[in-house]
Amino acid sequence: MRFLPVFLDLKAGPVVLIGAGELLRAKLRVLAAAGARLRVHAIDGNHDLGLGSEDLARIEIAAGDPLRADLSGVIAVVCAGAGDVGVAMSARAKAAGLPVNVMDDLEHSSFIFPAIVDRGDVVVAVGTGGTSPVVARRVREKIEALLPARIGELAEFIGTFRKSINERIAEFPLRRRFWERVIDGPIGAAVLAGRKSEADASLKAIADPTAFARADKPEGSVALVGAGPGDPDLLTIKALRALQDADIVFYDELVSPEILDRIRRDTTRVAVGRRVGKPGIGQDAINRRMIEAAQSGQRVVRLKGGDPFVFGRGGEEVEALRAAGVAYSIIPGITAGLGGAADFEVPLTYRHEATRITFLTAHKARDAENVDWSTLTDTKMTVVVYMGMTAAPAVRAGLFAAGRSPETPVGVFARVTRPDAQGAIGTLRDLPELVRRIHGGPAILIIGDVIRHAGSLRRQTPKQIISDLLDAAE
């Protein structure tokens, strides 16, 4: 994020607008609609601004050279269709410490105009860092379709009471629950339906705001949430809601930063995972901390990469929660095997060729040694190995010993669904070498004839994939 979204107080002073033609007038309409006081330099001499008398009352038509104009008291400078004057004005504004926007010129701008959803006191700004205003407008259209027409009135209504109610509720979490109950309940519904006087009377009738908040205080609970393999867009809607509602989130190392960004900003975050070869706090400690948080009345999320019940120790955590009498829910996620298969277009099953799938984990060499590989030699079985990079030589040795062909196609897929995802394919004989081509995990191994149908290695075409397999088989 290069540009931090901020909201400028347009009552603090005038905005200087410099430019010409329709570009000037378009920017003028945006600023006038926001209620800005404006000082306009029309450098083409055309002072027909096309605005009504009410807007014109807040506009000063400035004469003279804008590069010599007095900027005292000005809160921002905007240039639209100003050409070289805009570039020069940018330098002057920056020297004076004023925010400046030169339309379609990021180099000379210190702020940009977002696409705006305006619902009165509720304003949503959508930006793309100045790279694609069209994308920003499309996002704005989606948001406009979702927001109730009177959402701004609801914000204004809450603003009227917020200070007095907050003074009567000492604890911040209870304040949040009070307003959640107001917004989500009959009072908020009345405002959104246009019955503001009814909502006003109902809120004033709440004699004890703390008791009102506690009455709706949820029992402490834990949600085991699958974060998927890394792409935040693969989070389920239910998972996203859980992250937004949580008071505290215990998360693993495999959860991507982009997914952590979906957690509500004031939620407590606790890292409890570990990487290979590095110490962690241990499963018993994780269970204990989750239970303690839930028993204190908090809404807890245990956020895991992939799916909680696929090599995620979710079963152990559920047993601990049951034993402690803590309410819990399970929100599945896309496991890495499925995410990797989709990312690299590897069909895990294929009619008449692959009719079974086995998922297994081989975190260390001794894990691979404990696997009964004799059950995994069927050529119509696809084998998906989690956490198999370190144990790759042992995986290969186990399958060889059981009789699986050295020419069996294999794929190693790392950081699946993420922007830096990487894959390497070959045969079972070359498995350790394929792992060495991958620059860091986490990674999965997919073993079986389905690899021949892979459609994407990010940088490779299907012809190159087939060629690699043929070369490996020679």
N, C-alpha and C positions, 0 to 999 in steps of 0.2 A: 504494500500500500504506500504509494508515494504521496498522495494528497489526503490529509486528515479531514474528514467531514466536520465542519463547524458551522454555527449559525450566527450570522452577523446582526447586531442590534441596529436596525435602520433608523432608530430614533436618536442615536448617539451623534449624528451629524450628517452632512450631505455626502452624496456620492457624485464624483465627477465623471461624466460620460462624454467621451470624445469620439467623433467618427463622422460618417457620411452615409447618405442613401438609406436603402431598406435595412441594411445591417444595423445601422444606428437605431432606426425606429423599432426594429424587432427587439433589440436589447432594452430599449426604452420602455416598451410595453411590459416586459418581464419585471423590470425594476419598479415601474409605476404600480403594477398589480400587487407588488409586495409592500407598498406603502412608503417607498423610499422618497426622501427629499433629494432632488436632483439638480445638478448644475451642468447644463448641456453646452458643449462646444460643437456646433455643426460646422465642420471645416469646409463643407461645400457651399455654405451660405444659405442652405435651404432650411428655414425654421418652421416649415409646415410639419408638425410632429404627429398629426393625426390622432390627437387625444381629446377627451372630453374636458369640459371646464373644471370638473372636480380634480382631475389629475393635473391639469395645467397649473392649478393653484399651488402645487408643491414643486413646480419646476422653474428654475431660473435659467433664462437664455443668456449665456455668457458671451461677451464679445472679446476680441483681442486674441493674442497668441496663447494657446493653452500651455505652452512650454514656459511661459513667463507668469502664468496666473498664480494667485495666492492660494496655497494649499492648506493654510491653517484651519484646523477644525474638520478637515475632510477625513472621512473614515475609509474610503476606498476609491480606486481609480479604475474605470472600465473603458477599453478602447475597442470599437467595433467599426470596421471599415475605415480605419484611420491611417493605413499604410505606414510610411516611414515616421509619421508623427507619433503613431502608437508605440513604435520601438523606442523612440527618443523619450516619450512620456513614461515608458516603463522604467528606464534608467533613472529618471527624475523621481518617480514614486518610490522606487526601491531605496534610493539614497535618503529619502525622507522617512523611510520606515513604514510606508503605506502599502497595504495589500493592493496588487494590481492584476488585472486580467486583460490580456491582449487576445482578442478572439482568434481561435484556430492557430495559436502560436504559444506552445508550451514553454519554449525556451525563454520567452520574455514575460511569462505569467508566474505569479506567486500564488494564485488561486484560480480555480476553474468553476464554471457554472454547471451544477448537476442537472439532471432531469428531475423535475419536482412534482410530487403529488401533494396538493394543497387541500387540506381539510380543516381550515381554520387554525386552531391551536395544535393540530396534528399535521406535521409537515414531514414528508419522507423525501430524502435526497438520494438520488441514484447516480453514481459516477462510475466511469470506466477509466479514470486517470487521464481523460482527454483523448483516449485512443479511438473510441467508437461511440459517438453520441447516438447513433442509430440503435445500438445494443441497449444503451441506457434508456432510450425512449421505449423500447420493447418491454424492458423490465418494469418501467413505470406503468405501462398499460396493464400488465398483469397485476401489479399491486393495486391499482385503482379499481380493478374489477373485484378484488377481494375485500377492500375496506368498506365498512358501512358508511353511508352518506353522512351520518351524524356523529362519526367518531370524534370529530373536532369538538362538537358540543359536549360530548362525554368528558373529554380532557378538560375543557373549560369548567364544567360542573365540578369535577374533582379538585381542580385548582382553587375553587372558591372555598372549599372546606378543608383543604389539605393541612394548612398550618394549624388550625384549631384542633383537628383530630389528632395530628401528630404530637401536639403538646399534651394530649391526654393519654397517649400510649407510649410508655417509656422504652419498650423493647423494639428494636428495628425489625426482627422477624415477624413480630405480631403486627406491626404497622403494615408490612407487605401483605400479610394474610388478610388484614382488615380490608385493604383496597382491592385485593383479589376477589374477596367475597362480594364487595360492592359492585365491581365491574362485571363479574360473572353471574350475579344474581338478579333478582327482580328490579333492584334500583337501577343498575346499568341498563337493563332491558327497557325500562320506562323512558330513560333519556334517549336511547336509540330509536324508540318509537315516537318521539316527539312529545312525551308527557313529562316535561321537565318539572312542573309544579308538583306532580305526584311524587317524583323522585326526591325532590327537595324536602317535602314533608316527611317521607320515609326515613331519609338520612338524619334529619333533625330529631326524629323520634327515638333514635338509638341512645338510650340513657347511659350505657356503659360500653364504650367502644372496645375496651380490652376483652370484656366478656363476649361481645359480638365476634371478635376475632378468634377467641379461643373456642367458641361454639363450633366453628368450622375448621378448627385445627385438625389436620389429618393425623391419624395414628402413624407413628414412625414405621417406615417400610423400606425394603430394599428392592431395587430393580436390577436384575442381571441383564445387561444390555450388550448385544453384539454390535461392535463398531464396524464390522466388515473388514476387508483387506487394506483399506487406505483411502479410497476415493470417497470424499464426504457426501457426494451425490448418491452413493449407494446406501446411506443410512435410511432406515425405514422411517415413515412419518411418526410411528409410535416411539421409536428411539429418539427422534428429534424432540418430541414433546417431553420425554423423560429427562433429557438433558436440560431443557428449558425450565422444568419444574424442580430440579434437584437442589437441595441445600448443600450437599457435599458429593463429590465424585471421586471414587478411587479408580485410577486408571493404570493400564499396563504400558510398558515401553513400546509395544507394537502399535499403539494407537497414534495415528498421524497427527501432526500439529493442526492440520486443516480441520480435522474432526474436533479437536479440543477447542477450536475457535467457535464451534456451535454451542458450547456450554454458556449458560447465562453468565454475564460478567461478574456478578457478585457472588457466584457459587464458589465454595471452597474446593480446591483441587488438591488431591493427594496422589503422588506417584508411588505405586506399590509394586511395579513390575521389575523385571531384571533381564539383562542380556546374558548371552552365553559367556560363562567364565567370570561373571560379576555377581557379587552378593545381592540378595534381596532381603526383604523383611520376613519372608516365609509365609506359607499359606495359613498357618495357625494364627499368626499375628494379623493377617488380612481379615480372616473371619472374625476375630475378636473386635477389631476396630469397626467393622461394618455393623456388628451386633450392637456395640456400645452406642454408635451414632443413631441407629434406628430406635433403640430403647430410650434415647433422650428426646425422641419426637421428630427427628430429622428425616427428610426424604432423601434416601441414599441411592446412588447409582454406582454399581460395580461395572465399569466400562472395560470391555475386553476386545482385543483385536479378533476379527473373524466372528465365530459363533461361540457362545459360552459353553455349549455342550459338545463341541468338536475340539478335543485336545485343549480345552480351556479351563478344566478343573471346576466347571460350573456345577457338576454333580456333587462334588465335595462341599461346595459353598451352600448349596441348597440343603444338604443334610445338616450342616451347622445351623442354618437359619431355622430349620424345622425344630431341631433340638432346643433352640433358644426361644421358640414360640414367636418368632418375628415374622410379620407378614412380608411376603415377597411376590415378585412377578418375574417372568422370563420373557425377554424380548429378543427373538433370534436375529442373527446377522448373517450376512453372506460369508460363508467360510472361504478361506484362501484357495482351496482346491477348485471351487466353483468360480470364484473371481478370476483366478489365473486361467482357467479353461476358456472363459468368455473373453478375457483380455487378449489372449493369443490364439483364439479361434480354434481351440482343440476340443473336439466333441468327445466327452468322456465315454459316451456310448455311441455305437454306430451299428446300424441294422446288419445282422448276420456276421459282423466282424468283432464287435465288443459288446457283450451282453451283461457284463457284471463289472462292478467297481468295488475296490477295496481301499479304504483310507487307513493309513497307519502312521505312526510317528517313530522316528529314529533319531532322537535328540543327540545321542552319543553312540559310539561304536558298540558298547555293551547292550544298548537297546536293540540294535540290529541283530546282535548275536542271539537275543532271546526270541526273535521272530521265527515262527515255523514257516520258512520259505517254501516248503514243499506244497503248501496250500495255494501258492501264488504263481504256479507255473502255467496255468491255462492261458493259451494265447488269446482267448476271447475275454480275458480279464484285464481291465485297466487298473494299475496300481498307482495310487497317489500317496507320496511319502511327504509328510510334514517335517519341517526342521531337520532335513536330511543332508544338509551340506557337509557338516563335519563327519557324518557317518557314511558318506557316499562310497568309499572303498569297501566298507563292511556290507553295505546294501548290495553292491555288485557281487561280492564274494558269496553272499548268501544265496542270491538268485542263480549264480553260476553252479554252486554246489547242488542246488535243487534241480538243475537241468534246464533252466531258462536259457534260450539261445543268446549268444553274445551279440547277435545282429538285431536283437529286439530294439525298436526305436525308443529313444528316451529324450525327454525335454527337461531342462532346468529353467525355472521361471522365478525371477527375483522381483521383490517389491511390486507385486502385481496390482494393477489398477491405478498405480501412482504415476506421476509424470516421468519419473526416472526408471520405470519398469524395464527389465532387460531379460532376454531369453537366449538360450543356446540349445541346439538340438544335435543329436547324433545317435549313437547306439550304446547299448549297455556296456560294451567293451570300453568305450571312451568316457564313461560317466565321471570319473574323477577329473579328467581334463575339462569336461563341460563345466563342472563346478568352478574350476579355476578361471574360466572366462567371465564369470559373473563377478561383478565388483561389489561384493557385500550382499547380505541378506536383508530381511528374511526371504527364504526361497522354498519352493516346493519342487518335488520331482514327480513327473508324470511318465509312467513306464507302460508301453504297450503300442500296438499297431495304430491306435488312433492318432499318434503323433504324425503319421504320414498325411493326415488331413489338415494339419495346422495351416492357418491362413495368414498369420501375421507374426513377425518377429520384430515389429517396429521399423527396423531398417532393412528387412529382407523381404523379397517377393516370394510367392509360393514356389516358383521355379528354383529359386536359390535354396529353399528349404529342401526340396526333393534332391537337388544336386548335393547338398551337404550329407543327406542320408545315403545316397549312392556312394559318395566318396568314402564315408565312414565304413561302408560295407565291403569295400575293396580290400 
